Amino acid sequence: MDNDYTTSTTTSRRPRFWGFFFILFPLVSFLMWTIGLIVLLGLWSTQDKWHTPSEPDPVYLSDMGAYTKGFFIPMCVITGVFYFLTFIMIRLARQWGWIYPTGRKVETYLGWFAALTGAAAASCLISLSIRDDVHHDNVHWKFTAAFVVLAFVSAASNIFEWLSATRYYPQSSLLRVSFIFKFVIIVVGIICAIAFGGLHHNYRGRSARFEWVVCFLWSIYICLLCLDLAPALFYDSLASAPDLEKGAYATSVPESYVAPMEPPAAVLPDGEERYATPDLVPDTTAQYPYASATEPGVSNIPETRPERPVVYNMDVSQTTTTTRPVLA
């Protein structure tokens, strides 16, 4: 296994402030995008819904952005920049061991590819907000299509990276929940994006609804990125947490690892005992006088033993035989 993380177990504890700093990036992106969508929907609803026979019901988000560029452009800029920085923070946090340390080289490649495509998606989001569909209709929808594709590619890279991480952290319920929800969101989002593009010319009202659904699904996905960086907040309980056991302080050995106990002594057929380590050998000097108490395993039996006496020319006649009486 290719390890990108150190195996030192003496890493000092990090301050809680840095955990909030990391999670701040996806949180700002999520709040800015979600609040912006709600504000634009509220403006459309309070302004008589801009409902005319030629406009879809509800109106396209792009149309709302074209008439509220003073709000729509900062909304897209803040969302896009912090969305890109979120992937940078995730990759750095994994390399530094603040969250799940990297287990394979492919995770590093997927993480940086997600950051690269996230930067491209953020650029397209900012560009489509500037080139609105009222004055630059063709260019605007090209940027919109590029943004949707790049955002899904970035999300797919992040999902595959998390899928690879679940192999080394199967005990992490947080990691597993994040992966499952992201996978469901990206599948539903792709279906809605296809419906949005397919209904754009003939059924504009339905197409606009799918556009709003895709936007809110992307908002939920950004919220899940906050969940990915949440372990950085719990540095005190990280070593003993059951779902982050392996990656506590950038170590490859779980902090709760307990060495196995020595196996019990095995009883041999001749009655002797064989112990796994010399430290477990009991003091049997009194029972076995030839055993050494200071050096286990060393015998004090003399090298030359006295020979047994041998009797030659035994006179069989000297032996006596006792006859037991036979009862009649």
Helices and strands as residue ranges (DSSP letters): H 16-46, G 48-50, H 61-67, H 69-95, H 105-130, H 137-168, H 173-198, H 204-229, G 230-233, G 242-244, E 266-267, E 273-274, G 278-280, G 316-318
